[in-house]
Amino acid sequence: MRTLILALLLALLPLTAQEYPSRTRVMMGTYATVWLPKSDSAKARYAFDAIAKAEKALSSFDEKALLYRLNATHKIAYDPLLANALLESIRYHRETKGAFDITIGSVTKKLYRFGEKPRRVDEGMRRMAAVRIEGIKITPSTIQTDSDITLDLGGMGKGYGIDLAAARLAEQNVTRGRIALSGDIRCLDLCKVGIESPYASGLFAQIETRMPQIAISTSGTYRRYATRPEEHHLIDPKTKRPERHFHSVTLISLGDNSRLDAYATAVAVMPPAEALAFLKVHPEISFILVQSDGKILYDIDRAMLHLRWFPYKATAIAHTTAAQTADRATTAKGLIHPIVSQPLHIQR
């Protein structure tokens, strides 16, 4: 039986006293919520239809979905939506030097069975799991995978669904509102977003956007795991093991939730130095990284965002202690999260 993953790592906060009404559905294994002005509220169905279209193509749980059938049979007829998602994922794999790899499904789905009945995984099982992006083959008539490959698009699928929904609303001349799928959000106009603490209930920071069409994506290790917290779902494709460098990764940029979702997944399994080096070559992306030792690294484009830290009881440490140098890769501003006990595991 599939488990509903309630990974609500971000929270949309009221921007004004007159907030947009919302509509919510259970889609893509979580809650899909669309906020639109009353004058456009009926158009929310276009966003939900677009997300449903993504789910029917990219779900690895729904037996009628294209990806599920591909994993089961390893060959299906060409479908443009699935093919495009796969080609984008292959590009993200190249751009992140293998840190993002949708063939990690051979570990996440075949071994750990996230979203279903989880089980413990030993070293021998890891060695046997085939993680190989070259195992995907797309032709004008078919989509194929090698027989030992299983695909998991969970690392970019929700972002992909938001992109489809935002494009569909744009076709309907909708320019105000927000779309949210778990830890992925698109702000069509200006909005405030709170970032959940990985250490305790509540928010530790708030982002206020200063321009429209801002995409936000958060990945965290503290919401979803198999049989124990150490077996969380953010697994390094290179080692086939859950990584423990970061408890939370939040990336923000203009548009393109799919790319941001994939990048957040990749950064979450990178060592800190590698993650900062990667983000250095993407100055268009603002970030907030919570390391496993409680240290927070961040770099925010002030023209795009305003960042506010929420005091955490009397133990909050001001972010003015941040070091400054000329090299973005080595000097992301830093502070220590006020609570540095084990992260709160709210739901598997």
VENGI-V398633 format. One record per pair of residues at least 24 apart in sequence whose ideal C-beta (glycine too) atoms are under 8 Angstrom apart, sorted by the first residue. I is the first residue (numbers start at 1). J is the second residue. Records with the same first field share a line. If there is no record, write none. Layout:
I->J ; J
//
This chain:
1->116 ; 117
2->29 ; 61 ; 115 ; 116
3->115 ; 116 ; 348
4->29 ; 30
5->29 ; 30 ; 115 ; 182 ; 223 ; 224 ; 347
6->30 ; 31 ; 182 ; 223 ; 346 ; 347
7->182 ; 183 ; 220 ; 223 ; 224 ; 347
8->182 ; 183 ; 196
9->182 ; 183 ; 195 ; 196 ; 218 ; 219 ; 220 ; 223 ; 248 ; 250
10->180 ; 183 ; 184 ; 185 ; 193 ; 194 ; 195 ; 196 ; 216 ; 218 ; 250
11->193 ; 194 ; 195 ; 196 ; 203
12->178 ; 180 ; 185 ; 191 ; 192 ; 193 ; 194
13->191 ; 192 ; 193 ; 194 ; 206
14->192
15->190 ; 191 ; 192 ; 208
20->176 ; 177 ; 178
23->48
27->51 ; 52 ; 55 ; 161 ; 181
28->54 ; 55 ; 59 ; 157 ; 158 ; 161 ; 181 ; 182
29->61 ; 115 ; 154
30->158 ; 181 ; 182
31->180 ; 181 ; 182
32->161 ; 179 ; 180 ; 181
33->178 ; 179 ; 180
34->165 ; 177 ; 178 ; 179 ; 180
35->177 ; 178 ; 179 ; 180
36->169 ; 174 ; 176 ; 177
37->176 ; 177
40->172 ; 174 ; 176 ; 177
43->169 ; 172 ; 174
46->165 ; 168 ; 169 ; 171 ; 172
47->165 ; 166 ; 168 ; 169 ; 179
48->165
49->168
50->161 ; 164 ; 165 ; 167 ; 168
51->161 ; 162 ; 164 ; 165 ; 181
53->81 ; 164
54->81 ; 157 ; 160 ; 161 ; 164
55->161
57->81 ; 82 ; 85
58->82 ; 85 ; 153 ; 157 ; 160 ; 161
59->157
60->105 ; 109 ; 150 ; 151 ; 152 ; 153 ; 154
61->115 ; 116
67->151 ; 153
70->143 ; 145 ; 151
71->105 ; 109 ; 145 ; 150 ; 151
74->144 ; 145 ; 146 ; 147 ; 149
75->142 ; 143 ; 144 ; 145
76->142 ; 143
77->141 ; 142 ; 143
78->138 ; 139 ; 140 ; 141 ; 142 ; 143
79->143
82->143
83->138 ; 143
85->153 ; 156 ; 157 ; 160 ; 258
86->136 ; 138 ; 143 ; 151
87->138
88->156 ; 160 ; 258 ; 259 ; 262
89->153 ; 156 ; 262
90->133 ; 136
92->156 ; 259 ; 262 ; 263 ; 266
93->133
96->262 ; 263 ; 266 ; 278
98->133 ; 237 ; 238
99->236 ; 237 ; 238 ; 266 ; 267 ; 269 ; 270 ; 278
100->155 ; 156 ; 237 ; 262 ; 263 ; 265 ; 266
101->131 ; 133 ; 237
102->133 ; 136 ; 151 ; 152 ; 153 ; 155 ; 156
103->130 ; 131 ; 132 ; 133 ; 135 ; 136 ; 149 ; 150 ; 151 ; 152 ; 237
104->131 ; 152 ; 155 ; 235 ; 237 ; 240
105->149 ; 150 ; 151 ; 152
106->130 ; 131 ; 148 ; 149 ; 150
107->131 ; 235 ; 240
108->152 ; 154 ; 233 ; 235
109->150 ; 152
110->150
112->226 ; 231 ; 233 ; 235
113->226
114->154 ; 224 ; 226 ; 233
118->225 ; 226 ; 227 ; 231 ; 348
119->226 ; 227
120->226 ; 227 ; 231
121->226 ; 231
126->240 ; 241
129->240
131->237 ; 240
154->233
155->261 ; 262 ; 265 ; 266
156->258 ; 259 ; 261 ; 262 ; 265
157->261
158->182 ; 183 ; 184 ; 257 ; 261
159->184 ; 215 ; 217 ; 256 ; 257 ; 258 ; 259 ; 260 ; 261 ; 262
160->257 ; 258 ; 261
162->186 ; 215 ; 257 ; 258
163->255 ; 256 ; 257 ; 258
166->213 ; 255 ; 257
175->212
183->217 ; 218 ; 219 ; 220 ; 264
184->215 ; 216 ; 217 ; 218 ; 257 ; 260 ; 261
185->215 ; 216 ; 217 ; 257
186->213 ; 214 ; 215 ; 216 ; 255 ; 257
187->212 ; 213 ; 214 ; 215 ; 216
188->212 ; 213
194->310
195->248 ; 250 ; 288
196->220 ; 248
197->312 ; 337 ; 339 ; 344
198->222 ; 247 ; 248 ; 290 ; 343 ; 344
199->247 ; 294 ; 337 ; 339 ; 340 ; 341 ; 342 ; 343 ; 344
200->312 ; 339 ; 344
201->344 ; 346
202->310 ; 312
203->310
204->309 ; 310 ; 312 ; 337 ; 338
205->288 ; 307 ; 308 ; 309 ; 310
206->307 ; 308 ; 310
207->252 ; 305 ; 306 ; 307 ; 308
208->305 ; 306 ; 307 ; 308
209->304 ; 305
210->303 ; 304 ; 305 ; 306
211->254 ; 303 ; 304
213->254 ; 255
214->252 ; 253 ; 254 ; 255 ; 304 ; 305
215->252 ; 253 ; 254 ; 255 ; 256 ; 257 ; 260
216->250 ; 251 ; 252 ; 260
217->250 ; 251 ; 252 ; 257 ; 260 ; 261 ; 263 ; 264
218->248 ; 249 ; 250 ; 251 ; 264
219->248 ; 249 ; 264 ; 265 ; 267 ; 268
220->247 ; 248 ; 249 ; 268
221->246 ; 247 ; 248 ; 268 ; 343
222->247 ; 248 ; 343 ; 344 ; 345 ; 346
223->345 ; 346 ; 347
224->347 ; 348
225->345 ; 348
226->348
229->342 ; 343 ; 345
234->265 ; 268 ; 269
235->269
236->269
237->269
243->268 ; 269 ; 270
244->292
245->269 ; 270 ; 271 ; 272 ; 275 ; 291 ; 292
246->272 ; 275 ; 289 ; 290 ; 291 ; 292
247->290 ; 291 ; 292 ; 343
248->288 ; 289 ; 290
249->275 ; 287 ; 288 ; 289 ; 290
250->287 ; 288 ; 289
251->285 ; 286 ; 287
252->285 ; 286 ; 287 ; 300 ; 304 ; 305
253->284 ; 285 ; 286
254->284 ; 304
260->285
272->297
273->329
276->328 ; 329 ; 330 ; 332
277->329
279->328 ; 329 ; 332
280->327 ; 328 ; 329
283->328
287->332
289->332
290->337
293->340
294->336 ; 337 ; 339 ; 340
295->334 ; 335 ; 336 ; 337
296->334 ; 335 ; 336 ; 337
297->332 ; 333 ; 334
298->332 ; 333 ; 334
299->328 ; 332 ; 333
309->335
312->337 ; 338 ; 339
313->338
315->339
//
